[in-house]
Amino acid sequence: MNNVLTYKDYYGTVEFSLEDKVLFGRIIGIKDHITYEGRDVDSLQEDFQNAVEEYFIHCAEIGKPPQKIYKGSFNVRIEPELHRQLAVYSALHGISLNSTVEKAIKTFIN
Protein backbone atom coordinates (compact mmCIF):
# COMPACT_ATOMS: atom_id res chain seq x y z
CA MET A 1 0.00 0.00 0.00
CA ASN A 2 1.27 3.44 -0.86
CA ASN A 3 0.92 6.38 1.47
CA VAL A 4 -0.57 4.33 4.29
CA LEU A 5 0.87 4.09 7.79
CA THR A 6 0.69 0.78 9.67
CA TYR A 7 1.13 0.00 13.35
CA LYS A 8 -0.20 -2.94 15.39
CA ASP A 9 -2.60 -3.95 12.60
CA TYR A 10 -4.04 -0.43 12.34
CA TYR A 11 -3.86 1.59 9.13
CA GLY A 12 -3.72 5.34 8.77
CA THR A 13 -4.00 7.81 5.92
CA VAL A 14 -1.32 10.29 4.94
CA GLU A 15 -2.58 13.67 3.80
CA PHE A 16 -1.19 17.18 3.78
CA SER A 17 -2.32 20.75 4.23
CA LEU A 18 -0.50 23.30 2.09
CA GLU A 19 -2.09 26.09 4.11
CA ASP A 20 -0.86 24.78 7.46
CA LYS A 21 2.29 23.12 6.06
CA VAL A 22 1.54 19.97 8.02
CA LEU A 23 1.02 16.27 7.31
CA PHE A 24 -2.02 14.68 8.94
CA GLY A 25 -4.16 11.60 8.80
CA ARG A 26 -6.74 9.41 10.47
CA ILE A 27 -7.01 5.76 11.35
CA ILE A 28 -9.14 3.94 8.80
CA GLY A 29 -11.31 0.86 9.17
CA ILE A 30 -12.87 1.72 12.55
CA LYS A 31 -15.80 3.93 13.55
CA ASP A 32 -13.89 5.83 16.24
CA HIS A 33 -12.40 9.09 14.92
CA ILE A 34 -8.65 9.11 15.61
CA THR A 35 -6.35 11.67 13.99
CA TYR A 36 -2.65 12.56 14.11
CA GLU A 37 -0.28 15.03 12.49
CA GLY A 38 3.37 15.91 11.98
CA ARG A 39 5.68 18.36 10.27
CA ASP A 40 7.58 15.57 8.46
CA VAL A 41 7.18 11.86 7.79
CA ASP A 42 9.06 10.79 10.92
CA SER A 43 6.97 12.98 13.23
CA LEU A 44 3.77 11.88 11.45
CA GLN A 45 4.68 8.21 11.97
CA GLU A 46 5.48 8.88 15.62
CA ASP A 47 2.20 10.72 16.24
CA PHE A 48 0.29 7.95 14.43
CA GLN A 49 1.83 5.31 16.70
CA ASN A 50 1.12 7.47 19.76
CA ALA A 51 -2.49 7.89 18.62
CA VAL A 52 -2.92 4.11 18.41
CA GLU A 53 -1.40 3.63 21.88
CA GLU A 54 -3.55 6.42 23.34
CA TYR A 55 -6.59 4.78 21.74
CA PHE A 56 -5.77 1.53 23.58
CA ILE A 57 -5.38 3.43 26.87
CA HIS A 58 -8.62 5.35 26.37
CA CYS A 59 -10.53 2.16 25.58
CA ALA A 60 -9.15 0.50 28.73
CA GLU A 61 -10.12 3.53 30.85
CA ILE A 62 -13.73 3.44 29.65
CA GLY A 63 -13.96 -0.35 29.69
CA LYS A 64 -14.45 -0.73 25.96
CA PRO A 65 -12.45 -3.10 23.76
CA PRO A 66 -10.59 -1.36 20.90
CA GLN A 67 -12.40 -1.78 17.63
CA LYS A 68 -11.01 -4.44 15.34
CA ILE A 69 -9.86 -3.03 12.06
CA TYR A 70 -11.81 -5.47 9.90
CA LYS A 71 -14.10 -8.20 11.17
CA GLY A 72 -14.25 -10.11 7.90
CA SER A 73 -17.87 -9.36 7.16
CA PHE A 74 -19.56 -6.57 5.25
CA ASN A 75 -22.75 -5.97 3.29
CA VAL A 76 -22.55 -5.72 -0.48
CA ARG A 77 -25.36 -4.53 -2.70
CA ILE A 78 -25.29 -5.76 -6.28
CA GLU A 79 -27.69 -6.01 -9.19
CA PRO A 80 -30.29 -8.77 -8.75
CA GLU A 81 -29.17 -10.51 -11.97
CA LEU A 82 -25.56 -10.66 -10.77
CA HIS A 83 -26.80 -11.99 -7.43
CA ARG A 84 -28.72 -14.72 -9.27
CA GLN A 85 -25.69 -15.62 -11.39
CA LEU A 86 -23.48 -15.88 -8.28
CA ALA A 87 -26.03 -18.06 -6.49
CA VAL A 88 -26.37 -20.39 -9.49
CA TYR A 89 -22.58 -20.58 -9.94
CA SER A 90 -22.16 -21.38 -6.24
CA ALA A 91 -24.83 -24.08 -6.29
CA LEU A 92 -23.43 -25.69 -9.43
CA HIS A 93 -19.94 -25.80 -7.90
CA GLY A 94 -21.10 -26.96 -4.47
CA ILE A 95 -19.73 -23.94 -2.61
CA SER A 96 -21.36 -21.23 -0.56
CA LEU A 97 -22.18 -17.81 -1.93
CA ASN A 98 -19.73 -16.33 0.60
CA SER A 99 -16.95 -18.58 -0.70
CA THR A 100 -17.71 -17.58 -4.28
CA VAL A 101 -17.58 -13.87 -3.43
CA GLU A 102 -14.38 -14.33 -1.42
CA LYS A 103 -12.76 -16.19 -4.33
CA ALA A 104 -13.82 -13.42 -6.77
CA ILE A 105 -12.42 -10.70 -4.50
CA LYS A 106 -9.11 -12.55 -4.04
CA THR A 107 -8.83 -12.90 -7.83
CA PHE A 108 -9.48 -9.17 -8.26
CA ILE A 109 -7.06 -8.09 -5.51
CA ASN A 110 -4.23 -10.40 -6.61
N, C-alpha and C positions, 0 to 999 in steps of 0.2 A: 504494500500500500504506500502510495506517495503522500507526503504531507499529512501524515497521521501519527500522533504520538501514542505509544503503548506503555502501560505499566500495570503489573499485576492483573492482567487480563481485561484492563479497561482501555478504551480507545478515546482519543481526543482530537479535535479539529485543530488546524493551524490556520489562522487568519491574520490579517494585518489592517491597521488603521493608518492611512497616510496622514490624516489630520493630527492624530495623537502621537504618531511615530512609535507605535507599540505593536507587538505581536500579541494575539489573544486567542482563546479558544474555549471550547466547552466539551465536556464528556458526552459522548454519543452512546445510544443504545439503552439508556435508562430514563425514567421519567423525572427523576430529581434533576434540578437545574444547577450544575456545578461548572464554574468558569475559572479561568486562570489567565495570567498575562506575563509578559516579559519584554525587556528591551532588545534581547537577542535570543538566538535559538537555545543557548545553554540556560539562560534564566527562565525561558518559557518552559523548557523541559523540567527544570527544578520546581517551578511553581505548579506545573501539572502534577508531578509526583506528590508534592505537598498537598494539593487539593484532594487527591485520592486518599491519602493518609488521613487528612482532616475529615473526609467523608466517613471513613471507617470509625473514627473517634466519635463523631456526631451521632452516627447510627447507634453505637454502643451506649452513649449517654441517654438517648431517648428510648432505648430498648427495641430498636427496629433493625432487622437484618439488612445489610447493604443489598441493594438491588443487583440481581444477576444481570450481566450484560445482555445475554440472549438466552432465552429458555429453550429454544428449539421448536417453538410453535408460533404460528402467526396465521392470520386470516388472509386469504387471497380471493379476490373477486375476479372472475373471468366470464367470458361469454358463455351462455348456456350450451351452445354447440361444441365448444372446446371442452367444456365440462363433460358432456356426453361422450366425446371421443376419448378423453382420458379414462373415463369409467369403463368403456368398452375395451380399450387397450389393456387396462389393468385386469379385467375379468378374463380376457382371452389368454393372458400371460400368467394367470394365477398369482398375482401380486396385489397388494393393497393400493388404493389410490394415493395414499401418502408416500408409499415407496416409489410409485411412478413419478410423482412430482419431485421427490428428492433426487431421483436419478436424473431427471430432466434438468434440474437446477445445477447439479454437479457437472453435467455435460456442458452447460452454458458457462459456468464459472471457470472450468478448466479449459 
